[in-house]
Amino acid sequence: MFNTMKVAQKIREARISQNMTQMNLADAMEVSYQAVSNWERGNSMPDIAKLEQLCQILQLSVDELLGTGTAADTIIRVLNKEKSSDAGNEPIAMNDIQEIAPLLPPDDMRQLIHDNLRQQEEHQIDFAALARLAPFLDESYLDELIQEIPVRSLKELASLAPFISDKSLDTLIRRADAASDMSGILALAPFLADDSLRWLVGRFAETGNPEIVGLYPFLPQEDLQEMAKHLIK
């Protein structure tokens, strides 16, 4: 990740050299005074969509503002892609997208992920990398995404589970071969809705699978009491 404090210092120094106040810069950028103040304190960074405008106002190049490093290079690649559809066919790696995620508008983030997936053989995805991007993506997009890409095992979805809807998780659970992926079921159990858990328990009970006990801690108390009554009978 690039050094936000160095970027903050460059913004502040360039603004002063242009004889501008923070309010002047805010007006020119059409952002709030608080936004400029946060940039100059290193508390936040301008969105990628605003970087070129900021550099023009401060009479800096993007390279001068961001410095060197992987994240800076990635931002420059994104800006070049926005200028021209022919600006490099190589997709930006998921790990590189992650580094600049706080600066990306949601539509840009989705496009970069789409470009990355399109280039992957059989649309395989690094679920760990996607999980790190999940806080910057909306639930509906993640639901759509995991329905489109092959899921090798339910266990690899565990890191994404907090960001996926109950309905989507339920669909994946019912579509999976739960009997052969019990470790995946248990990894997802803390995130499953009660109806999904009841369905799983019923399925395992029918087959007599002893691993059903692994789901008991996640069941509602009333369900456990009902099961106990049946066992006593």
N, C-alpha and C positions, 0 to 999 in steps of 0.2 A: 504494500500500500504506500502511496506517496505521502510525503510529510505535509500534513495539513497546516502545521504551524509555519512552515516555510512559505507555503502558498499564501497564507494569511498575511505574512510580512510583506510579500511582494505586492499584494493588492493594496495594502496600506501605504507602502512607499510610493507606488505608482500613482495612487490617488493624490497624495500630497504633492508629488512632482507636477501633477496636472492642475494644481491649485484648486482642488475640489474638496468640498466638505463631504461627509458621509451622506448628508441629505441630498447634495448635488448628484452624487453617484447613484443614490437610490432613485431619484427622479429620472435620471438618464436611462437607468436600467428598468424602470417601471416595476420596482420592487419596493418593499417597505424599508424604512430606515433600520429596523431591527435586523432585517436580513443582511444588510451590508455590515452592520455592527458584528453580527455573528460570523460573517466571513472573515473579518479582520481579527477576530479573537480566536479563530481556528475552531469554532464550535460547529460550523457547518461549511459546506462548499456550495458554490453556485451549481445549479443543474447544468448538465452538459449542453442543453439547448441554449443556455445563456452565456456559455464560455466565450464564444467568438465575439459576441456583442460586447462583453466585458473587456476583452482584449483590445478591441477597436477603440473603445472609449479611453482606456488607459494607455493606448499606444504601446502595447506589448504583443509579442507573438505568443501563440499557445504554448510553444516549447519553453519560452522564457518564463511564463507563468507557472507551468506545471513542473518544470525541471525534467529530470531523467528518471527512468525506472519503468518497470513493467506496467504499472497502473497508468502512468502518464502516456506510455506508448499505446495502450489499449484505448484510452480516450481519444487520442489523435486518430487511431484507426476507425473508431466509431464516427468521428466527425467527417473523415474522408468518405466513409460509406454513405453518409447522409448526402454528401455533395454529388456523388456519382455511384450509380449501380454497378459500374465496372471497377470500382476501387477495391480490387483484390477479391479473389474467389474463396480464399481460405477463411473458414468461419472463425470467430473469436471463441477461444476455449472457455468452457464453463467456469474454470477457476479464475480466469481473467475477468469474466463478466462479474463474478462475485466481488472482485476487488473494487469495482467501480459502481456496484449496485446502488449505493445511496445517492448517486448522482444521476441515475437513469430514470427518465419518465417511464411509466408502466408500459406504454406502447413500444418504446424502444427496447425495453427489457424482453418483452415477448418476441419481438422480431429477431433479436440476437439469439434467443433460445431456439426459435424456429429454424434459423439458419444453421445453427449448430447441429440440431437433430437431423436436418435434411442431409447433411454430409456424413452422418454416422451410418455405418453398416447396420442394416436391419433396425435402424432407429434406436440402437441401444443408447442408454443414457447413464451418466454417472449420478446415481441417486444421492450419494453423499453431497456432491456439489449442488444438486438441485435443492436439497434440504437447506443448504446454507443460503440459497437464494429465496427460499419460500417466504421469509418475513417481508420480502419486497413485492410479492405477487399476491393477487387476490384469489380467494378460495375457488371461485368459479373457473378461473383459468387453470389452476392446479387440477381440479376435478376433470376438466376437459383433457388436460395433458396426459394424465396417468391412464385415461381410457384409450388413448391413441398409441401409447408405446408399450412394447412387451414388458411384462413384469415377470422376471425370472423366478422370484420367490416372494412370498408375502413378507418375509423378514426384512427384506431390503426397503420395504415401504414404511417401516416403523419410524424412521427419522422424519418422514413426511406426514405421518398420521395427525399430529396436532394442527396441521394446516389444511387438512382435507375434510370435506363435509361427511357427516354420519352416513348420508345416503350413498355417497361414492364408496366409502369403506365397506358398507354393507354389500354393495354390488360386487366388489372385488372378493370379499369373503365367500359369497355364495357361488361365485364363478370358479373359485380355486378348488383344488383337490385338497380339502382340509386334512384328510386322513394322512396324506403324505407330506404335509407341511405344518405339522403341529407346532414346531418351534416358531414358525411365522405367525401362527394364530396366537400363541402366547405373547409374542412380542407386541402384537396389535391389541391384545385384550384390554389394556387400560384405556384405550381410546374408542372402544366399540360401544354403540348404543345398547341398551338393555335388550331390545328386540333381536339384535344380531347375536348377542350372547345366548339368549334363549334358543334361538334357532340352532346354534352350534352345539349346545348341550343336548338338545333333542336329537341331533344327527349322531353325535358320539354315543348317546345312550342306546340308539337303535343298533349300532354296530358292536356295542359292548367294549368300546375302546377305553382302557383304564386311564388314559391320559386326560380324560374328562375332568378329573379332580383338579387339574391345573387351572381350570376356568372358574372353579367355585369361589375363590376370593373376590372375583369381579362381579358376581351375581348380586342382585338386590336381596336384602335380608328375607323378604317375604317369599322369594323364589326358593331360597335355601330351606326355609321352614316347610314349604309345600313338598319339596323333595324328601325331607326328613319324614314327613307324615306317610308318604308312599312307601318308604323303606321300612318303617315300623309295621305297616300293614303286611 
